[in-house]
Amino acid sequence: MGILEGKRILVTGVLTDSSIAYAVARIAQEEGATVVLTGFGRMSLVERIAKRLPEPPPVVELDVQNTEHLDTLADRVGEHVDGLDGVVHAIAFAPQGALGGNFLNTPWEDVATAMHVSTYSFKALATACLPLMKSGGSIVGIDFDATKAWPVYDWMGVAKAGLESCSRYLARDLGPHGVRVNLVAAGPLRTMAAKNIPNFKEFEESWPAKAPLGWDLSDTGPAGKACVALLSDWFPATTGEIVHVDGGVHAMGV
């Protein structure tokens, strides 16, 4: 039996098979879970990628900026599973003007979009799914270490700092419902999201050399496994935590 045997897991953010979300969905299925995906915008692409998983899962449309989508999410997911034991938040976006060294000149409109999609959506997704988590469960978000000012990351770094704070408040307020809330702070990976960050090579060139365990920029498996572990019953008393899966860079000095 796998560590997610019998679990029902909702995974957001699957756009390509190089994403952390895809790795989570694949490993969760291999560990016995029933998986439902959400998609946004390019639904046909998400549905095509879903077919590459061991068991092609249903795909539910979700735009986290759309109140109607959020209000009806529990009912629409409920058409495929009778409840949820886990939710994975793998959603982030910042307009180009909020990235790439433009920090001092980024207009509020771009900052607001980054904060809405990358930060507030964590709370919005959690509360939208809560009616399906009557027996408690686990919510896991994908993070990038927000304790430092990184090159080119700019307002996305601020949004991730907000995500880290949001996870702690969610842990406080969802704990009485038996729901754990944790983050996995992954190192840089060559995902679709990374391709949208100008000058991403600044991360690529330095990270593997700084990581005491080394770091494979193309391997989403370690981050996926960490998410699956947090979704399982093996962390029954852990909430409000950030698990770093970055080869150890977060613990090293410059």
C-alpha atoms as an extended CHARMM CRD file, in Angstrom:
* protein
*
       254  EXT
         1         1  MET       CA              0.0000000000        0.0000000000        0.0000000000  PROA      1               0.0000000000
         2         2  GLY       CA              1.1710000000        3.5180000000       -0.8130000000  PROA      2               0.0000000000
         3         3  ILE       CA              1.2420000000        6.3270000000        1.7110000000  PROA      3               0.0000000000
         4         4  LEU       CA             -1.7660000000        7.9930000000        0.0400000000  PROA      4               0.0000000000
         5         5  GLU       CA             -3.8470000000        4.8350000000       -0.3350000000  PROA      5               0.0000000000
         6         6  GLY       CA             -7.5100000000        5.8280000000       -0.3980000000  PROA      6               0.0000000000
         7         7  LYS       CA             -6.7860000000        9.5700000000       -0.2960000000  PROA      7               0.0000000000
         8         8  ARG       CA             -8.5580000000       12.0430000000       -2.5570000000  PROA      8               0.0000000000
         9         9  ILE       CA             -6.2610000000       14.8270000000       -3.7130000000  PROA      9               0.0000000000
        10        10  LEU       CA             -6.9240000000       18.0140000000       -5.6900000000  PROA      10              0.0000000000
        11        11  VAL       CA             -3.8720000000       19.3080000000       -7.5740000000  PROA      11              0.0000000000
        12        12  THR       CA             -3.8040000000       22.7520000000       -9.1680000000  PROA      12              0.0000000000
        13        13  GLY       CA             -1.2270000000       24.2030000000      -11.5130000000  PROA      13              0.0000000000
        14        14  VAL       CA             -0.5470000000       21.3180000000      -13.8990000000  PROA      14              0.0000000000
        15        15  LEU       CA              0.3050000000       22.9180000000      -17.2390000000  PROA      15              0.0000000000
        16        16  THR       CA              3.2040000000       20.7950000000      -18.4990000000  PROA      16              0.0000000000
        17        17  ASP       CA              4.8040000000       17.5350000000      -17.4270000000  PROA      17              0.0000000000
        18        18  SER       CA              7.8700000000       19.5090000000      -16.2680000000  PROA      18              0.0000000000
        19        19  SER       CA              5.8990000000       21.2090000000      -13.4740000000  PROA      19              0.0000000000
        20        20  ILE       CA              6.1130000000       20.3970000000       -9.7850000000  PROA      20              0.0000000000
        21        21  ALA       CA              2.3380000000       19.9850000000       -9.8080000000  PROA      21              0.0000000000
        22        22  TYR       CA              2.5920000000       17.2270000000      -12.4230000000  PROA      22              0.0000000000
        23        23  ALA       CA              5.2180000000       15.4430000000      -10.3260000000  PROA      23              0.0000000000
        24        24  VAL       CA              2.9090000000       15.6650000000       -7.3030000000  PROA      24              0.0000000000
        25        25  ALA       CA             -0.0370000000       14.2670000000       -9.2600000000  PROA      25              0.0000000000
        26        26  ARG       CA              2.0460000000       11.4100000000      -10.6700000000  PROA      26              0.0000000000
        27        27  ILE       CA              3.6290000000       10.4180000000       -7.3600000000  PROA      27              0.0000000000
        28        28  ALA       CA              0.2990000000       10.7770000000       -5.5270000000  PROA      28              0.0000000000
        29        29  GLN       CA             -1.2960000000        8.3200000000       -7.9520000000  PROA      29              0.0000000000
        30        30  GLU       CA              1.6300000000        5.9420000000       -7.6020000000  PROA      30              0.0000000000
        31        31  GLU       CA              1.1080000000        6.1310000000       -3.8240000000  PROA      31              0.0000000000
        32        32  GLY       CA             -2.5620000000        5.1680000000       -4.1200000000  PROA      32              0.0000000000
        33        33  ALA       CA             -4.3970000000        8.4920000000       -4.3230000000  PROA      33              0.0000000000
        34        34  THR       CA             -7.3690000000        9.4210000000       -6.4580000000  PROA      34              0.0000000000
        35        35  VAL       CA             -6.4170000000       12.7030000000       -8.1390000000  PROA      35              0.0000000000
        36        36  VAL       CA             -8.4740000000       15.5450000000       -9.5680000000  PROA      36              0.0000000000
        37        37  LEU       CA             -6.7470000000       18.3740000000      -11.4430000000  PROA      37              0.0000000000
        38        38  THR       CA             -7.7280000000       21.9720000000      -12.0310000000  PROA      38              0.0000000000
        39        39  GLY       CA             -6.8160000000       23.9370000000      -15.1190000000  PROA      39              0.0000000000
        40        40  PHE       CA             -7.0140000000       27.5310000000      -16.2490000000  PROA      40              0.0000000000
        41        41  GLY       CA             -7.0540000000       29.0830000000      -19.6890000000  PROA      41              0.0000000000
        42        42  ARG       CA             -5.5300000000       26.4070000000      -21.8890000000  PROA      42              0.0000000000
        43        43  MET       CA             -7.8520000000       23.6470000000      -20.7310000000  PROA      43              0.0000000000
        44        44  SER       CA             -7.2170000000       21.4380000000      -23.7650000000  PROA      44              0.0000000000
        45        45  LEU       CA             -3.4920000000       21.4910000000      -22.9630000000  PROA      45              0.0000000000
        46        46  VAL       CA             -4.1010000000       20.5420000000      -19.3130000000  PROA      46              0.0000000000
        47        47  GLU       CA             -6.4070000000       17.7180000000      -20.4010000000  PROA      47              0.0000000000
        48        48  ARG       CA             -3.7640000000       16.4720000000      -22.8360000000  PROA      48              0.0000000000
        49        49  ILE       CA             -1.0530000000       16.5470000000      -20.1490000000  PROA      49              0.0000000000
        50        50  ALA       CA             -3.4250000000       14.7830000000      -17.7280000000  PROA      50              0.0000000000
        51        51  LYS       CA             -3.5290000000       11.8230000000      -20.0960000000  PROA      51              0.0000000000
        52        52  ARG       CA              0.1920000000       11.2730000000      -19.5140000000  PROA      52              0.0000000000
        53        53  LEU       CA             -0.4210000000       10.4320000000      -15.8660000000  PROA      53              0.0000000000
        54        54  PRO       CA             -0.6710000000        6.7620000000      -14.8180000000  PROA      54              0.0000000000
        55        55  GLU       CA             -4.4690000000        7.1950000000      -14.4410000000  PROA      55              0.0000000000
        56        56  PRO       CA             -5.8460000000       10.1300000000      -16.4910000000  PROA      56              0.0000000000
        57        57  PRO       CA             -7.7370000000       12.2240000000      -13.9190000000  PROA      57              0.0000000000
        58        58  PRO       CA            -10.7020000000       14.5530000000      -14.4230000000  PROA      58              0.0000000000
        59        59  VAL       CA             -9.8580000000       18.2300000000      -14.9430000000  PROA      59              0.0000000000
        60        60  VAL       CA            -11.9810000000       21.0060000000      -13.4230000000  PROA      60              0.0000000000
        61        61  GLU       CA            -11.6780000000       24.5880000000      -14.6460000000  PROA      61              0.0000000000
        62        62  LEU       CA            -10.4650000000       27.0720000000      -12.0210000000  PROA      62              0.0000000000
        63        63  ASP       CA             -9.4730000000       30.7010000000      -12.4020000000  PROA      63              0.0000000000
        64        64  VAL       CA             -8.5430000000       31.7880000000       -8.8730000000  PROA      64              0.0000000000
        65        65  GLN       CA             -9.4670000000       35.3840000000       -9.7440000000  PROA      65              0.0000000000
        66        66  ASN       CA            -12.9870000000       34.2900000000      -10.6900000000  PROA      66              0.0000000000
        67        67  THR       CA            -15.3530000000       34.3670000000       -7.7020000000  PROA      67              0.0000000000
        68        68  GLU       CA            -17.9200000000       32.1600000000       -9.4440000000  PROA      68              0.0000000000
        69        69  HSD       CA            -15.2830000000       29.4840000000      -10.1160000000  PROA      69              0.0000000000
        70        70  LEU       CA            -14.3060000000       29.4960000000       -6.4380000000  PROA      70              0.0000000000
        71        71  ASP       CA            -17.8870000000       29.5340000000       -5.1720000000  PROA      71              0.0000000000
        72        72  THR       CA            -18.7800000000       26.4890000000       -7.2710000000  PROA      72              0.0000000000
        73        73  LEU       CA            -15.4930000000       24.6030000000       -6.9270000000  PROA      73              0.0000000000
        74        74  ALA       CA            -16.6390000000       22.2480000000       -4.1550000000  PROA      74              0.0000000000
        75        75  ASP       CA            -19.7320000000       21.2290000000       -6.1350000000  PROA      75              0.0000000000
        76        76  ARG       CA            -17.7780000000       20.7100000000       -9.3630000000  PROA      76              0.0000000000
        77        77  VAL       CA            -15.0010000000       18.7060000000       -7.6930000000  PROA      77              0.0000000000
        78        78  GLY       CA            -17.7080000000       16.8170000000       -5.8150000000  PROA      78              0.0000000000
        79        79  GLU       CA            -18.9530000000       15.4580000000       -9.1420000000  PROA      79              0.0000000000
        80        80  HSD       CA            -15.7810000000       13.3420000000       -9.2800000000  PROA      80              0.0000000000
        81        81  VAL       CA            -14.9560000000       12.5480000000       -5.6230000000  PROA      81              0.0000000000
        82        82  ASP       CA            -17.0850000000       12.4410000000       -2.4770000000  PROA      82              0.0000000000
        83        83  GLY       CA            -14.6250000000       14.5520000000       -0.5010000000  PROA      83              0.0000000000
        84        84  LEU       CA            -11.0070000000       15.7060000000       -0.3190000000  PROA      84              0.0000000000
        85        85  ASP       CA             -8.1530000000       14.6510000000        1.9350000000  PROA      85              0.0000000000
        86        86  GLY       CA             -5.5830000000       16.9330000000        0.3830000000  PROA      86              0.0000000000
        87        87  VAL       CA             -5.1680000000       20.0320000000       -1.7690000000  PROA      87              0.0000000000
        88        88  VAL       CA             -2.0620000000       21.2400000000       -3.5940000000  PROA      88              0.0000000000
        89        89  HSD       CA             -1.7190000000       24.9440000000       -4.3810000000  PROA      89              0.0000000000
        90        90  ALA       CA              0.7420000000       25.3040000000       -7.2520000000  PROA      90              0.0000000000
        91        91  ILE       CA             -0.4700000000       28.6410000000       -8.5890000000  PROA      91              0.0000000000
        92        92  ALA       CA              1.6640000000       31.7410000000       -9.1090000000  PROA      92              0.0000000000
        93        93  PHE       CA              1.8630000000       34.5510000000      -11.6270000000  PROA      93              0.0000000000
        94        94  ALA       CA              3.3690000000       38.0080000000      -11.9080000000  PROA      94              0.0000000000
        95        95  PRO       CA              3.2190000000       40.2720000000      -14.9690000000  PROA      95              0.0000000000
        96        96  GLN       CA              6.5390000000       40.8760000000      -16.7130000000  PROA      96              0.0000000000
        97        97  GLY       CA              6.6480000000       44.4070000000      -15.3200000000  PROA      97              0.0000000000
        98        98  ALA       CA              6.8740000000       42.9760000000      -11.7980000000  PROA      98              0.0000000000
        99        99  LEU       CA              9.9750000000       40.8890000000      -12.5510000000  PROA      99              0.0000000000
       100       100  GLY       CA             13.4610000000       41.2020000000      -13.9830000000  PROA      100             0.0000000000
       101       101  GLY       CA             14.9410000000       44.0570000000      -11.9470000000  PROA      101             0.0000000000
       102       102  ASN       CA             12.0660000000       46.5080000000      -12.3920000000  PROA      102             0.0000000000
       103       103  PHE       CA             11.1770000000       46.5470000000       -8.6820000000  PROA      103             0.0000000000
       104       104  LEU       CA             11.2260000000       50.3340000000       -8.1700000000  PROA      104             0.0000000000
       105       105  ASN       CA              9.1590000000       51.0380000000      -11.2720000000  PROA      105             0.0000000000
       106       106  THR       CA              6.4870000000       48.3370000000      -11.0670000000  PROA      106             0.0000000000
       107       107  PRO       CA              2.9710000000       49.8570000000      -11.0770000000  PROA      107             0.0000000000
       108       108  TRP       CA              0.4410000000       48.8560000000       -8.4430000000  PROA      108             0.0000000000
       109       109  GLU       CA             -1.7480000000       47.1260000000      -11.0280000000  PROA      109             0.0000000000
       110       110  ASP       CA              1.0200000000       44.5830000000      -11.7240000000  PROA      110             0.0000000000
       111       111  VAL       CA              1.7540000000       44.1550000000       -8.0110000000  PROA      111             0.0000000000
       112       112  ALA       CA             -1.9430000000       43.6440000000       -7.2840000000  PROA      112             0.0000000000
       113       113  THR       CA             -2.1510000000       40.8980000000       -9.9070000000  PROA      113             0.0000000000
       114       114  ALA       CA              0.9050000000       39.1290000000       -8.4800000000  PROA      114             0.0000000000
       115       115  MET       CA             -0.4780000000       39.2890000000       -4.9400000000  PROA      115             0.0000000000
       116       116  HSD       CA             -3.9760000000       38.1720000000       -5.9390000000  PROA      116             0.0000000000
       117       117  VAL       CA             -2.8830000000       35.1730000000       -8.0000000000  PROA      117             0.0000000000
       118       118  SER       CA              0.1750000000       34.1110000000       -5.9810000000  PROA      118             0.0000000000
       119       119  THR       CA             -0.8130000000       34.9460000000       -2.3940000000  PROA      119             0.0000000000
       120       120  TYR       CA             -4.5110000000       35.5610000000       -1.7830000000  PROA      120             0.0000000000
       121       121  SER       CA             -5.4220000000       32.5620000000       -3.9260000000  PROA      121             0.0000000000
       122       122  PHE       CA             -3.9340000000       30.2530000000       -1.2820000000  PROA      122             0.0000000000
       123       123  LYS       CA             -6.5900000000       31.3510000000        1.1920000000  PROA      123             0.0000000000
       124       124  ALA       CA             -9.2730000000       31.4430000000       -1.5210000000  PROA      124             0.0000000000
       125       125  LEU       CA             -8.5120000000       27.8810000000       -2.6270000000  PROA      125             0.0000000000
       126       126  ALA       CA             -8.3960000000       26.6200000000        0.9500000000  PROA      126             0.0000000000
       127       127  THR       CA            -11.7910000000       28.0530000000        1.8750000000  PROA      127             0.0000000000
       128       128  ALA       CA            -13.3140000000       26.9070000000       -1.4300000000  PROA      128             0.0000000000
       129       129  CYS       CA            -12.2140000000       23.3230000000       -0.7180000000  PROA      129             0.0000000000
       130       130  LEU       CA            -13.0060000000       23.2970000000        2.9940000000  PROA      130             0.0000000000
       131       131  PRO       CA            -16.5950000000       22.0020000000        2.5590000000  PROA      131             0.0000000000
       132       132  LEU       CA            -15.0880000000       18.8460000000        1.0050000000  PROA      132             0.0000000000
       133       133  MET       CA            -12.6140000000       18.3260000000        3.8770000000  PROA      133             0.0000000000
       134       134  LYS       CA            -15.0650000000       17.3150000000        6.5690000000  PROA      134             0.0000000000
       135       135  SER       CA            -12.6180000000       14.7580000000        7.9950000000  PROA      135             0.0000000000
       136       136  GLY       CA             -9.6780000000       17.1680000000        7.9630000000  PROA      136             0.0000000000
       137       137  GLY       CA             -6.6760000000       16.7180000000        5.7470000000  PROA      137             0.0000000000
       138       138  SER       CA             -3.6600000000       18.5310000000        4.3740000000  PROA      138             0.0000000000
       139       139  ILE       CA             -3.1440000000       21.6050000000        2.2020000000  PROA      139             0.0000000000
       140       140  VAL       CA              0.2990000000       22.0740000000        0.6350000000  PROA      140             0.0000000000
       141       141  GLY       CA              1.5350000000       25.1260000000       -1.2650000000  PROA      141             0.0000000000
       142       142  ILE       CA              4.5640000000       25.5550000000       -3.5220000000  PROA      142             0.0000000000
       143       143  ASP       CA              6.9350000000       28.2420000000       -2.2670000000  PROA      143             0.0000000000
       144       144  PHE       CA             10.2800000000       29.8090000000       -3.0870000000  PROA      144             0.0000000000
       145       145  ASP       CA             12.3810000000       30.9810000000       -0.1240000000  PROA      145             0.0000000000
       146       146  ALA       CA             11.2190000000       34.5280000000        0.6520000000  PROA      146             0.0000000000
       147       147  THR       CA             13.7410000000       35.3430000000        3.3820000000  PROA      147             0.0000000000
       148       148  LYS       CA             16.0990000000       36.9810000000        0.8750000000  PROA      148             0.0000000000
       149       149  ALA       CA             15.9110000000       39.5320000000       -1.9200000000  PROA      149             0.0000000000
       150       150  TRP       CA             16.7610000000       37.4200000000       -4.9620000000  PROA      150             0.0000000000
       151       151  PRO       CA             18.0020000000       38.7590000000       -8.2980000000  PROA      151             0.0000000000
       152       152  VAL       CA             15.2190000000       39.3810000000      -10.8690000000  PROA      152             0.0000000000
       153       153  TYR       CA             12.4870000000       37.8310000000       -8.6550000000  PROA      153             0.0000000000
       154       154  ASP       CA             11.3040000000       41.2250000000       -7.3900000000  PROA      154             0.0000000000
       155       155  TRP       CA              7.5620000000       41.4330000000       -6.6260000000  PROA      155             0.0000000000
       156       156  MET       CA              7.1230000000       37.6860000000       -6.9390000000  PROA      156             0.0000000000
       157       157  GLY       CA              9.4670000000       37.4590000000       -3.9710000000  PROA      157             0.0000000000
       158       158  VAL       CA              7.1700000000       39.8130000000       -2.0710000000  PROA      158             0.0000000000
       159       159  ALA       CA              4.1780000000       37.7020000000       -3.0840000000  PROA      159             0.0000000000
       160       160  LYS       CA              5.9370000000       34.5600000000       -1.8390000000  PROA      160             0.0000000000
       161       161  ALA       CA              6.6580000000       36.2850000000        1.4810000000  PROA      161             0.0000000000
       162       162  GLY       CA              2.9280000000       36.9430000000        1.6810000000  PROA      162             0.0000000000
       163       163  LEU       CA              2.2590000000       33.3020000000        0.8310000000  PROA      163             0.0000000000
       164       164  GLU       CA              4.4680000000       32.1940000000        3.7240000000  PROA      164             0.0000000000
       165       165  SER       CA              2.6040000000       34.4700000000        6.1330000000  PROA      165             0.0000000000
       166       166  CYS       CA             -0.7580000000       33.3890000000        4.6980000000  PROA      166             0.0000000000
       167       167  SER       CA              0.1260000000       29.7420000000        5.3200000000  PROA      167             0.0000000000
       168       168  ARG       CA              0.7080000000       30.4500000000        9.0020000000  PROA      168             0.0000000000
       169       169  TYR       CA             -2.6390000000       32.1990000000        9.4100000000  PROA      169             0.0000000000
       170       170  LEU       CA             -4.3810000000       29.3930000000        7.5340000000  PROA      170             0.0000000000
       171       171  ALA       CA             -2.6590000000       26.8810000000        9.8080000000  PROA      171             0.0000000000
       172       172  ARG       CA             -4.0740000000       28.7770000000       12.7770000000  PROA      172             0.0000000000
       173       173  ASP       CA             -7.6220000000       29.0440000000       11.4690000000  PROA      173             0.0000000000
       174       174  LEU       CA             -7.9240000000       25.6360000000        9.7760000000  PROA      174             0.0000000000
       175       175  GLY       CA             -6.3260000000       23.6610000000       12.5980000000  PROA      175             0.0000000000
       176       176  PRO       CA             -9.6410000000       23.3950000000       14.4760000000  PROA      176             0.0000000000
       177       177  HSD       CA            -11.0640000000       21.7880000000       11.3190000000  PROA      177             0.0000000000
       178       178  GLY       CA             -8.3380000000       19.1520000000       11.4220000000  PROA      178             0.0000000000
       179       179  VAL       CA             -6.6520000000       20.6400000000        8.3450000000  PROA      179             0.0000000000
       180       180  ARG       CA             -2.8640000000       21.0040000000        8.2290000000  PROA      180             0.0000000000
       181       181  VAL       CA             -1.2860000000       23.7530000000        6.0910000000  PROA      181             0.0000000000
       182       182  ASN       CA              2.3380000000       23.6080000000        4.9840000000  PROA      182             0.0000000000
       183       183  LEU       CA              4.6060000000       24.8450000000        2.2010000000  PROA      183             0.0000000000
       184       184  VAL       CA              7.3660000000       23.2270000000        0.1720000000  PROA      184             0.0000000000
       185       185  ALA       CA             10.0600000000       25.7650000000       -0.7430000000  PROA      185             0.0000000000
       186       186  ALA       CA             11.6780000000       24.2790000000       -3.8200000000  PROA      186             0.0000000000
       187       187  GLY       CA             14.9050000000       25.3930000000       -5.4090000000  PROA      187             0.0000000000
       188       188  PRO       CA             14.8280000000       26.7710000000       -8.9680000000  PROA      188             0.0000000000
       189       189  LEU       CA             13.5780000000       24.3680000000      -11.6110000000  PROA      189             0.0000000000
       190       190  ARG       CA             13.2500000000       24.6450000000      -15.3700000000  PROA      190             0.0000000000
       191       191  THR       CA              9.4750000000       24.8270000000      -15.3510000000  PROA      191             0.0000000000
       192       192  MET       CA              7.0910000000       26.9240000000      -17.4470000000  PROA      192             0.0000000000
       193       193  ALA       CA              6.9120000000       29.4020000000      -14.5640000000  PROA      193             0.0000000000
       194       194  ALA       CA             10.6980000000       29.7730000000      -14.5450000000  PROA      194             0.0000000000
       195       195  LYS       CA             10.7350000000       30.4940000000      -18.2720000000  PROA      195             0.0000000000
       196       196  ASN       CA              8.5730000000       33.5550000000      -17.5970000000  PROA      196             0.0000000000
       197       197  ILE       CA             11.1790000000       35.0530000000      -15.2370000000  PROA      197             0.0000000000
       198       198  PRO       CA             13.5930000000       37.3540000000      -17.1110000000  PROA      198             0.0000000000
       199       199  ASN       CA             17.2730000000       36.4400000000      -16.6610000000  PROA      199             0.0000000000
       200       200  PHE       CA             16.4220000000       33.1970000000      -14.8720000000  PROA      200             0.0000000000
       201       201  LYS       CA             19.9480000000       32.0350000000      -15.7040000000  PROA      201             0.0000000000
       202       202  GLU       CA             21.1640000000       33.9930000000      -12.6810000000  PROA      202             0.0000000000
       203       203  PHE       CA             19.5220000000       31.2680000000      -10.5790000000  PROA      203             0.0000000000
       204       204  GLU       CA             20.5550000000       28.4250000000      -12.8490000000  PROA      204             0.0000000000
       205       205  GLU       CA             24.2280000000       29.2980000000      -12.8360000000  PROA      205             0.0000000000
       206       206  SER       CA             24.7240000000       29.6970000000       -9.0990000000  PROA      206             0.0000000000
       207       207  TRP       CA             22.3350000000       27.2870000000       -7.3500000000  PROA      207             0.0000000000
       208       208  PRO       CA             23.9460000000       23.8810000000       -8.0650000000  PROA      208             0.0000000000
       209       209  ALA       CA             27.3310000000       25.1480000000       -6.9000000000  PROA      209             0.0000000000
       210       210  LYS       CA             25.8970000000       26.4960000000       -3.6320000000  PROA      210             0.0000000000
       211       211  ALA       CA             23.8610000000       23.3870000000       -2.7600000000  PROA      211             0.0000000000
       212       212  PRO       CA             25.7410000000       20.9790000000       -0.4550000000  PROA      212             0.0000000000
       213       213  LEU       CA             23.6060000000       18.1160000000       -1.8190000000  PROA      213             0.0000000000
       214       214  GLY       CA             23.8740000000       19.4130000000       -5.3610000000  PROA      214             0.0000000000
       215       215  TRP       CA             20.8410000000       20.4990000000       -7.3600000000  PROA      215             0.0000000000
       216       216  ASP       CA             19.2990000000       19.2000000000      -10.5770000000  PROA      216             0.0000000000
       217       217  LEU       CA             17.4140000000       22.0220000000      -12.2810000000  PROA      217             0.0000000000
       218       218  SER       CA             15.3560000000       19.5530000000      -14.3030000000  PROA      218             0.0000000000
       219       219  ASP       CA             14.2800000000       17.1400000000      -11.5380000000  PROA      219             0.0000000000
       220       220  THR       CA             10.8940000000       17.9910000000      -10.0160000000  PROA      220             0.0000000000
       221       221  GLY       CA             10.7870000000       14.6270000000       -8.2190000000  PROA      221             0.0000000000
       222       222  PRO       CA             12.2390000000       15.7340000000       -4.8710000000  PROA      222             0.0000000000
       223       223  ALA       CA              9.7510000000       18.5940000000       -4.5200000000  PROA      223             0.0000000000
       224       224  GLY       CA              6.9260000000       16.3040000000       -5.6240000000  PROA      224             0.0000000000
       225       225  LYS       CA              7.8750000000       13.6840000000       -3.0510000000  PROA      225             0.0000000000
       226       226  ALA       CA              7.9850000000       16.2940000000       -0.2740000000  PROA      226             0.0000000000
       227       227  CYS       CA              4.4730000000       17.4630000000       -1.1660000000  PROA      227             0.0000000000
       228       228  VAL       CA              3.1730000000       13.8950000000       -1.1910000000  PROA      228             0.0000000000
       229       229  ALA       CA              4.7850000000       13.2120000000        2.1920000000  PROA      229             0.0000000000
       230       230  LEU       CA              3.0430000000       16.2800000000        3.6540000000  PROA      230             0.0000000000
       231       231  LEU       CA             -0.2550000000       15.1630000000        2.1240000000  PROA      231             0.0000000000
       232       232  SER       CA              0.0830000000       11.7860000000        3.8200000000  PROA      232             0.0000000000
       233       233  ASP       CA             -0.6480000000       10.7990000000        7.4300000000  PROA      233             0.0000000000
       234       234  TRP       CA              3.0760000000       10.7250000000        8.2090000000  PROA      234             0.0000000000
       235       235  PHE       CA              3.0240000000       14.3830000000        9.3540000000  PROA      235             0.0000000000
       236       236  PRO       CA             -0.0520000000       14.3500000000       11.6090000000  PROA      236             0.0000000000
       237       237  ALA       CA              1.1270000000       17.1190000000       13.9630000000  PROA      237             0.0000000000
       238       238  THR       CA              2.9550000000       19.4030000000       11.5160000000  PROA      238             0.0000000000
       239       239  THR       CA              1.3170000000       22.6320000000       10.3460000000  PROA      239             0.0000000000
       240       240  GLY       CA              2.4680000000       26.1530000000        9.5520000000  PROA      240             0.0000000000
       241       241  GLU       CA              5.7960000000       24.6970000000        8.3920000000  PROA      241             0.0000000000
       242       242  ILE       CA              8.0360000000       25.4050000000        5.3920000000  PROA      242             0.0000000000
       243       243  VAL       CA              9.9230000000       22.3600000000        4.1430000000  PROA      243             0.0000000000
       244       244  HSD       CA             12.9300000000       23.3860000000        2.0580000000  PROA      244             0.0000000000
       245       245  VAL       CA             13.6900000000       21.1570000000       -0.9140000000  PROA      245             0.0000000000
       246       246  ASP       CA             16.5720000000       23.1030000000       -2.4270000000  PROA      246             0.0000000000
       247       247  GLY       CA             19.6890000000       20.9920000000       -1.9580000000  PROA      247             0.0000000000
       248       248  GLY       CA             20.4150000000       22.8900000000        1.2730000000  PROA      248             0.0000000000
       249       249  VAL       CA             21.0520000000       26.3480000000       -0.2030000000  PROA      249             0.0000000000
       250       250  HSD       CA             18.6920000000       28.0700000000        2.2600000000  PROA      250             0.0000000000
       251       251  ALA       CA             20.9600000000       27.0220000000        5.1620000000  PROA      251             0.0000000000
       252       252  MET       CA             24.2350000000       28.1770000000        3.6400000000  PROA      252             0.0000000000
       253       253  GLY       CA             25.9900000000       31.5560000000        3.9290000000  PROA      253             0.0000000000
       254       254  VAL       CA             26.9600000000       33.4800000000        0.8390000000  PROA      254             0.0000000000
